[in-house]
Amino acid sequence: MELPVFYALGSRKSTTENPYSLGHGVEHKGGYHRFYTTKLVPNIRDGYRRFVLHRPYGETQSGPMNLDQRVELIDSDRFRHVVSDFRSMIELAQIQHPEVVFDIYLGTIEDQLEARLTGNDFFAWMNRLTLSVGDAMELTNCNLMLDASTGVLYENQPEYQYWARMLRSWKERQGRKIFVEALPRRGSWCEDFDAVCIERFYENVRD
């Protein structure tokens, strides 16, 4: 059994200086490079080959655990560097340590995000969803983790089912997976997805 290392990267309280609740100093320019050299590399040297990176883009200002933290950071002038720094770190790890796999935990589609996606502009809807998971989908040393225990991913809405299954098909081509939290309800649309249970959420797995 492979034992992963878990890092809560978006778990601090937001402040004026750090409104996206980023931890481990990654809100600063070059922060993810320092995180890589001081946190990840020593663990890799100790033999760890799998890392769960929980909310690597922090929390959205519209609500915690929303899926589109990445898009909000891109849209912000002050913290756009966090997105490029994070991607550079994962790409560097892929070159230097190709055996290492990252589980990228992003969040769910809460009501606030769904409201931004509501409307008749299909391309805007698909673009925001896809940009939200862009790094985890494109980088072949990453699995993607989504929270399906709340929000519209918990409900049986066909457009989001299609989107999630499309993502899973893409990751399977890379030899990777999409995990949902927590174990899906019996008969739910994501019943056949791989599952992840973080902290106490294993209690939410029964009907």
C-alpha positions as CSV (number, residue, x, y, z in Angstrom):
1,M,0.0,0.0,0.0
2,E,1.3,3.4,-1.0
3,L,1.2,6.0,1.8
4,P,0.7,9.6,0.4
5,V,1.9,12.8,2.0
6,F,-1.0,15.3,2.5
7,Y,-0.5,19.1,2.3
8,A,-3.4,21.5,3.1
9,L,-2.4,24.4,0.9
10,G,-5.6,26.4,1.2
11,S,-6.4,26.1,4.9
12,R,-5.4,29.4,6.5
13,K,-7.8,32.2,7.4
14,S,-8.0,34.9,4.8
15,T,-6.3,38.2,5.5
16,T,-5.9,41.5,3.6
17,E,-2.4,40.3,2.6
18,N,-3.5,36.7,1.9
19,P,-7.2,36.9,0.8
20,Y,-7.1,33.4,-0.8
21,S,-6.2,31.6,2.4
22,L,-3.0,30.1,1.0
23,G,-0.6,28.3,3.3
24,H,3.1,27.3,3.4
25,G,4.1,30.7,2.0
26,V,2.9,29.8,-1.6
27,E,1.1,33.2,-1.9
28,H,4.4,34.9,-2.4
29,K,6.2,35.0,-5.7
30,G,8.4,31.9,-6.0
31,G,6.5,30.4,-3.0
32,Y,5.8,27.1,-4.8
33,H,9.5,26.8,-5.7
34,R,10.4,27.1,-2.1
35,F,7.7,24.7,-1.1
36,Y,9.1,22.2,-3.6
37,T,12.7,22.4,-2.4
38,T,11.9,22.6,1.3
39,K,8.9,20.3,1.6
40,L,8.5,18.0,-1.3
41,V,12.1,17.1,-2.2
42,P,13.0,16.0,1.3
43,N,10.0,13.7,1.4
44,I,10.9,12.3,-2.1
45,R,14.4,11.6,-0.8
46,D,12.7,9.8,2.1
47,G,11.0,7.5,-0.3
48,Y,7.5,9.1,-0.7
49,R,6.1,9.0,-4.2
50,R,2.6,10.3,-3.9
51,F,1.4,13.7,-2.6
52,V,-2.1,15.0,-2.0
53,L,-2.2,18.8,-2.6
54,H,-5.4,20.0,-1.1
55,R,-6.7,23.3,-2.5
56,P,-3.4,24.4,-4.1
57,Y,-5.1,27.7,-5.4
58,G,-6.6,28.5,-2.0
59,E,-10.2,29.5,-1.5
60,T,-12.4,31.6,-3.7
61,Q,-13.7,34.9,-2.5
62,S,-17.2,33.8,-3.5
63,G,-17.1,30.8,-1.1
64,P,-14.9,28.1,0.3
65,M,-14.2,25.0,-1.7
66,N,-15.6,26.3,-4.9
67,L,-14.0,24.7,-7.9
68,D,-12.9,27.8,-9.7
69,Q,-10.1,29.1,-7.4
70,R,-7.7,28.8,-10.3
71,V,-9.8,31.1,-12.5
72,E,-10.1,33.7,-9.7
73,L,-6.4,33.8,-9.3
74,I,-5.8,34.2,-13.0
75,D,-8.3,37.1,-13.0
76,S,-6.5,38.8,-10.1
77,D,-3.5,40.9,-10.9
78,R,-1.9,40.4,-7.5
79,F,-2.0,36.6,-7.2
80,R,-1.9,35.4,-10.8
81,H,1.7,34.3,-10.2
82,V,0.4,31.5,-7.9
83,V,-1.1,29.6,-10.8
84,S,2.1,29.8,-13.0
85,D,4.3,29.0,-9.9
86,F,2.2,25.9,-9.1
87,R,2.3,24.6,-12.7
88,S,6.0,25.2,-12.9
89,M,6.5,23.2,-9.7
90,I,4.6,20.2,-11.0
91,E,6.4,20.3,-14.3
92,L,9.8,20.5,-12.6
93,A,8.8,17.5,-10.4
94,Q,7.9,15.6,-13.6
95,I,11.4,16.2,-15.0
96,Q,13.4,15.6,-11.9
97,H,11.2,12.9,-10.3
98,P,9.0,11.2,-13.0
99,E,8.0,8.5,-10.6
100,V,6.1,11.0,-8.3
101,V,2.3,11.4,-8.7
102,F,0.3,14.3,-7.4
103,D,-3.4,14.2,-6.3
104,I,-4.8,17.6,-7.0
105,Y,-7.9,18.3,-4.8
106,L,-9.8,21.3,-6.0
107,G,-13.3,21.4,-4.5
108,T,-16.9,21.3,-5.7
109,I,-19.4,23.3,-7.8
110,E,-21.3,25.2,-5.1
111,D,-24.3,27.4,-5.7
112,Q,-22.2,30.6,-6.2
113,L,-20.2,29.0,-9.0
114,E,-23.3,27.4,-10.6
115,A,-24.9,30.9,-10.6
116,R,-21.9,32.2,-12.6
117,L,-22.4,29.3,-15.1
118,T,-26.1,29.6,-15.5
119,G,-27.2,31.0,-18.9
120,N,-27.3,30.2,-22.5
121,D,-23.6,30.7,-23.3
122,F,-22.4,27.2,-23.6
123,F,-18.8,28.1,-24.4
124,A,-18.5,30.4,-21.4
125,W,-19.9,27.7,-19.2
126,M,-17.5,25.1,-20.6
127,N,-14.5,27.5,-20.6
128,R,-14.8,28.4,-16.9
129,L,-15.2,24.8,-15.9
130,T,-12.3,23.6,-18.0
131,L,-10.0,26.5,-16.9
132,S,-10.8,25.6,-13.3
133,V,-9.2,22.2,-13.6
134,G,-6.7,23.0,-16.4
135,D,-3.4,22.1,-14.7
136,A,-4.6,18.9,-13.1
137,M,-6.1,17.8,-16.5
138,E,-3.1,18.7,-18.7
139,L,-0.2,17.5,-16.5
140,T,0.2,13.8,-16.8
141,N,1.7,13.3,-13.4
142,C,-1.5,14.4,-11.7
143,N,-4.8,12.8,-10.6
144,L,-7.8,15.0,-10.0
145,M,-9.9,15.0,-6.9
146,L,-13.4,16.6,-6.8
147,D,-15.8,17.0,-3.9
148,A,-19.1,15.4,-4.8
149,S,-20.5,15.3,-1.3
150,T,-22.1,18.8,-1.7
151,G,-23.1,21.2,-4.5
152,V,-24.3,20.3,-7.9
153,L,-21.8,17.4,-8.3
154,Y,-23.8,15.7,-5.5
155,E,-27.0,16.1,-7.5
156,N,-28.0,14.3,-10.6
157,Q,-27.6,17.1,-13.1
158,P,-26.8,15.6,-16.5
159,E,-24.6,18.4,-17.8
160,Y,-22.2,18.1,-14.9
161,Q,-22.3,14.3,-15.1
162,Y,-21.2,14.6,-18.8
163,W,-18.5,17.1,-17.9
164,A,-17.1,14.8,-15.1
165,R,-17.1,11.7,-17.3
166,M,-15.4,13.6,-20.1
167,L,-12.6,14.6,-17.6
168,R,-12.3,11.0,-16.4
169,S,-11.9,9.7,-19.9
170,W,-9.2,12.2,-20.6
171,K,-7.3,11.3,-17.4
172,E,-7.6,7.6,-18.2
173,R,-5.8,8.2,-21.5
174,Q,-2.9,9.5,-19.4
175,G,-3.0,6.5,-17.1
176,R,-4.4,8.7,-14.3
177,K,-7.7,8.9,-12.4
178,I,-10.4,11.2,-11.1
179,F,-11.5,10.7,-7.5
180,V,-14.7,11.9,-5.9
181,E,-15.2,12.7,-2.2
182,A,-16.6,10.8,-0.4
183,L,-17.8,7.4,-1.4
184,P,-20.7,7.9,-3.8
185,R,-24.2,7.2,-2.8
186,R,-25.7,4.0,-4.1
187,G,-27.3,4.6,-7.5
188,S,-25.8,8.0,-7.9
189,W,-24.3,9.1,-11.2
190,C,-20.7,8.8,-9.9
191,E,-21.2,5.4,-8.2
192,D,-18.5,3.9,-10.5
193,F,-15.9,6.6,-9.9
194,D,-12.9,6.0,-7.7
195,A,-13.4,7.6,-4.3
196,V,-11.3,9.4,-1.7
197,C,-12.2,10.1,2.0
198,I,-10.3,12.9,3.6
199,E,-10.6,13.4,7.4
200,R,-14.0,12.7,8.8
201,F,-15.9,12.5,5.5
202,Y,-15.7,8.8,5.4
203,E,-18.8,9.1,7.7
204,N,-20.8,10.4,4.7
205,V,-20.5,7.3,2.6
206,R,-23.7,5.5,3.5
207,D,-27.3,6.1,2.4
